[in-house]
């Protein structure tokens, strides 16, 4: 029963009478339909539709928790406070430890990870009262990467990636039927026109060792993109899918950081894939 503490994550709380309407008008996901017991992927975008922050949103008795990268928590707090205006909400960090478990039945207090069932579940506990872990953050990252699920920072750049590129449309992180939110027009246009040519996708390294993040991915003379995180022989890479299709049709070998790789379509994905 792997259980890993994630010290690289922090929790920002949004509470108060207007918490639901406040977040509903800002985030890509639908917080009005968010059930108890689920941690749902969401993001706060720039007006140009690019991801500024990605997180897992869950419902609490007094509002919502945003499970975010620890290094980004202060900036998220500032940005939400800036948007608050006259809304009756309180935005604050909470001293909670974040844990993730998988390949086992979730304990009663855990929340299922809404991105993908196989990812497992999330657990939040007061710092100093966190459950005993038998795995670490690296083990969880390997589990996530093996499933083809990206996270910001290593796998795609904050401030320079659209939700479609980060697979948020495939992992329940964007609600295309809800009302307006920051960046909504750009995201909706990409959805309806099918203009997302870049995607984070899994790669398998033939020599068994993943390249570091940020290395170029090429095929012949074509630049396809760059690598994201890796663990063992598996990794993620943000690639131009149209160029990948051209390379495969031409019989070219794909290399990531100078290492030969096989590129896979995520098992959960529904977007078109070059044959």
CORFEN-V439269 format. One record per pair of residues at least 6 apart in sequence whose C-alpha atoms are under 8 Angstrom apart, sorted by the first residue. I is the first residue (numbers start at 0). GAP is how many residues later the second one is. D is the distance in whole Angstrom. If there is no record, write none. Layout:
# CORFEN-V439269
I/GAP/D, I/GAP/D
This chain:
# CORFEN-V439269
0/100/7, 0/101/7, 0/102/6, 0/103/5, 1/99/6, 1/100/6, 1/101/7, 1/102/8, 1/131/8, 1/132/6, 1/133/6, 2/96/7, 2/97/6, 2/98/4, 2/99/7, 2/129/8, 2/130/5, 2/131/6, 2/132/6, 2/133/8, 3/95/5, 3/96/5, 3/97/6, 3/129/5, 3/130/6, 3/131/5, 3/132/5, 3/133/6, 3/135/8, 3/136/7, 4/92/7, 4/93/6, 4/94/4, 4/95/7, 4/128/6, 4/130/8, 4/131/6, 4/132/6, 5/91/8, 5/92/5, 5/93/5, 5/94/7, 5/130/7, 5/131/5, 6/63/8, 6/90/7, 6/91/7, 6/130/8, 7/61/6, 7/62/5, 7/63/7, 8/58/7, 8/59/6, 8/60/5, 8/61/4, 8/62/8, 8/88/8, 8/89/6, 9/57/6, 9/58/5, 9/59/6, 9/60/5, 9/63/7, 9/83/8, 9/84/8, 9/85/8, 9/86/7, 9/87/7, 9/88/7, 10/54/6, 10/55/6, 10/56/5, 10/57/6, 10/59/8, 10/62/7, 10/82/6, 10/83/6, 10/84/7, 10/85/6, 10/87/8, 11/53/6, 11/54/5, 11/55/7, 11/56/7, 11/61/7, 11/65/7, 11/79/7, 11/80/6, 11/81/4, 11/82/6, 12/50/7, 12/51/6, 12/52/5, 12/53/6, 12/77/8, 12/78/6, 12/79/5, 12/80/6, 12/81/7, 13/49/6, 13/50/5, 13/51/6, 13/52/8, 13/75/7, 13/76/6, 13/77/5, 13/78/7, 14/47/5, 14/48/4, 14/49/6, 14/74/5, 14/75/5, 14/76/7, 15/46/7, 15/47/6, 15/72/6, 15/73/4, 15/74/6, 16/71/6, 16/72/6, 17/69/6, 17/70/5, 17/71/6, 18/44/6, 18/45/7, 18/69/7, 18/70/6, 19/11/7, 19/12/7, 19/43/7, 21/62/8, 21/65/7, 21/67/8, 22/8/7, 23/6/6, 23/7/6, 23/8/7, 23/157/7, 24/154/7, 24/155/6, 24/156/5, 24/157/7, 25/18/6, 25/154/8, 25/155/5, 25/156/5, 26/15/6, 26/16/6, 26/17/5, 26/18/7, 26/154/6, 26/155/7, 27/14/6, 27/15/6, 27/16/7, 27/17/8, 27/145/6, 27/146/5, 27/147/6, 27/153/7, 27/154/8, 27/156/8, 28/11/8, 28/12/7, 28/13/5, 28/14/7, 28/143/8, 28/144/5, 28/145/5, 28/146/5, 29/144/8, 29/145/6, 29/148/7, 30/26/8, 33/6/7, 33/24/7, 33/25/7, 34/24/7, 35/22/7, 35/23/6, 35/24/8, 36/21/7, 36/22/8, 36/73/7, 36/74/5, 36/75/6, 37/20/6, 37/21/8, 37/73/5, 37/74/5, 37/75/6, 37/76/6, 38/17/5, 38/18/5, 38/19/5, 38/20/8, 38/72/6, 38/73/6, 38/74/5, 38/75/5, 38/83/7, 39/16/5, 39/17/5, 39/18/6, 39/73/7, 39/74/5, 39/75/7, 39/132/7, 39/133/7, 40/13/7, 40/14/6, 40/15/5, 40/16/6, 40/73/7, 40/74/6, 40/127/8, 40/130/7, 40/131/6, 40/132/4, 41/12/6, 41/13/6, 41/14/6, 41/15/7, 41/126/8, 41/131/5, 41/132/7, 42/8/6, 42/9/7, 42/10/6, 42/11/4, 42/12/6, 42/130/7, 43/7/6, 43/8/6, 43/9/5, 43/10/7, 43/138/7, 44/6/5, 44/7/5, 44/8/7, 44/137/6, 44/138/6, 45/6/6, 45/113/8, 45/136/7, 45/137/6, 46/135/6, 46/136/4, 47/135/6, 47/138/7, 48/113/6, 48/114/8, 48/133/7, 48/134/4, 48/135/7, 48/136/8, 48/137/5, 48/138/6, 49/108/8, 49/109/6, 49/110/6, 49/111/5, 49/112/5, 49/113/7, 49/133/7, 50/107/6, 50/108/5, 50/109/7, 50/110/6, 50/111/6, 50/112/7, 51/106/5, 51/107/5, 52/15/8, 52/19/7, 52/23/7, 52/99/8, 52/105/7, 53/14/7, 53/97/8, 53/98/7, 54/11/6, 54/12/5, 54/13/5, 54/14/7, 55/9/8, 55/10/6, 55/11/5, 55/12/7, 56/7/7, 56/8/6, 56/9/5, 56/10/6, 57/6/6, 57/7/5, 57/8/7, 58/6/6, 72/20/8, 76/14/7, 76/15/7, 76/16/7, 79/11/7, 80/10/7, 94/31/6, 94/32/6, 95/28/6, 95/29/5, 95/30/5, 95/31/5, 96/27/6, 96/28/5, 96/29/6, 96/30/5, 96/31/8, 96/33/6, 97/24/7, 97/25/6, 97/26/5, 97/27/7, 98/23/6, 98/24/5, 98/25/6, 98/31/8, 99/20/7, 99/21/6, 99/22/5, 99/23/6, 99/40/7, 100/19/6, 100/20/5, 100/21/7, 100/22/8, 101/16/7, 101/17/6, 101/18/4, 101/19/6, 102/15/8, 102/17/7, 103/16/8, 105/6/8, 105/14/8, 105/15/6, 108/14/7, 109/11/6, 109/12/6, 109/13/5, 109/14/8, 110/10/5, 110/11/5, 110/12/6, 111/8/6, 111/9/4, 111/10/6, 112/6/6, 112/7/6, 112/8/5, 112/9/6, 113/57/8, 113/58/7, 114/56/5, 114/57/6, 114/58/7, 115/55/7, 117/29/8, 118/24/7, 118/25/7, 118/28/8, 123/6/8, 124/6/8, 140/90/8, 141/88/7, 141/89/5, 141/90/8, 143/6/8, 144/57/8, 144/84/7, 144/85/7, 144/86/7, 144/89/7, 144/90/6, 144/91/7, 145/56/8, 145/88/6, 145/89/7, 146/119/7, 146/120/8, 147/53/6, 147/54/5, 147/88/7, 147/118/6, 147/119/8, 148/18/8, 149/6/7, 149/16/7, 149/17/8, 149/50/7, 149/86/7, 150/15/8, 151/6/6, 153/59/6, 153/74/5, 153/75/6, 154/45/7, 154/58/8, 154/72/7, 154/73/4, 154/74/6, 154/81/7, 154/82/7, 154/83/7, 155/10/7, 155/44/8, 155/72/7, 155/82/7, 161/25/8, 162/6/7, 162/11/8, 162/24/7, 163/6/8, 163/23/8, 163/26/8, 163/32/6, 163/35/7, 164/31/7, 164/32/8, 164/33/5, 164/34/4, 164/35/6, 164/73/8, 165/33/6, 165/34/6, 166/32/7, 166/33/7, 167/6/6, 169/98/7, 169/99/6, 169/100/7, 175/12/7, 189/6/6, 196/43/6, 196/44/6, 196/45/6, 197/40/7, 197/41/5, 197/42/4, 197/43/6, 197/44/8, 198/39/5, 198/40/6, 198/41/7, 198/42/7, 199/36/6, 199/37/5, 199/38/4, 199/39/6, 200/35/6, 200/36/6, 200/37/6, 200/38/7, 200/62/7, 200/63/7, 200/64/6, 200/65/6, 201/32/7, 201/33/6, 201/34/4, 201/35/6, 201/61/6, 201/62/5, 201/63/7, 201/64/6, 202/31/6, 202/32/5, 202/33/6, 202/34/7, 202/58/6, 202/59/6, 202/60/4, 202/61/6, 203/6/8, 203/29/6, 203/30/5, 203/31/6, 203/57/5, 203/58/5, 203/59/6, 203/60/8, 204/28/5, 204/29/6, 204/30/8, 204/54/7, 204/55/6, 204/56/5, 204/57/7, 205/27/7, 205/53/8, 205/54/6, 205/55/6, 205/56/7, 206/26/7, 206/52/8, 206/53/8, 207/24/6, 207/25/4, 207/26/8, 208/22/8, 208/23/5, 208/24/5, 208/25/8, 209/20/5, 209/21/6, 209/22/6, 209/23/5, 209/24/6, 209/25/6, 210/16/7, 210/19/7, 210/45/7, 210/46/6, 210/48/7, 211/15/7, 211/16/7, 211/17/7, 211/18/7, 211/45/8, 212/13/8, 212/14/5, 212/15/4, 212/16/5, 212/17/7, 213/12/6, 213/13/5, 213/14/6, 214/11/5, 214/12/5, 214/41/7, 214/42/5, 215/7/7, 215/8/8, 215/9/6, 215/10/4, 215/11/6, 215/40/6, 215/41/6, 216/6/6, 216/7/5, 216/8/5, 216/9/5, 216/10/7, 216/20/8, 216/22/8, 216/37/7, 216/38/6, 216/39/4, 216/40/6, 216/41/8, 217/6/5, 217/7/7, 217/36/6, 217/37/5, 217/38/7, 218/25/8, 218/28/6, 218/33/6, 218/34/6, 218/35/5, 218/36/6, 219/27/8, 219/32/6, 219/33/7, 219/34/8, 221/21/7, 221/25/8, 222/20/8, 223/15/5, 223/16/5, 223/17/8, 223/19/6, 223/20/6, 224/12/7, 224/13/6, 224/14/4, 224/15/6, 225/11/6, 225/12/6, 225/13/7, 225/30/7, 226/8/8, 226/9/6, 226/10/4, 226/11/6, 226/29/7, 226/30/8, 227/7/7, 227/8/5, 227/9/5, 227/10/7, 228/6/6, 228/7/6, 228/8/8, 229/6/6, 240/32/7, 240/33/7, 241/32/8, 243/30/7, 244/28/8, 244/29/5, 244/30/7, 246/6/8, 246/7/8, 247/26/8, 247/27/8, 252/7/7, 252/8/8, 253/6/6, 253/7/6, 253/8/7, 253/9/8, 254/6/6, 264/8/7
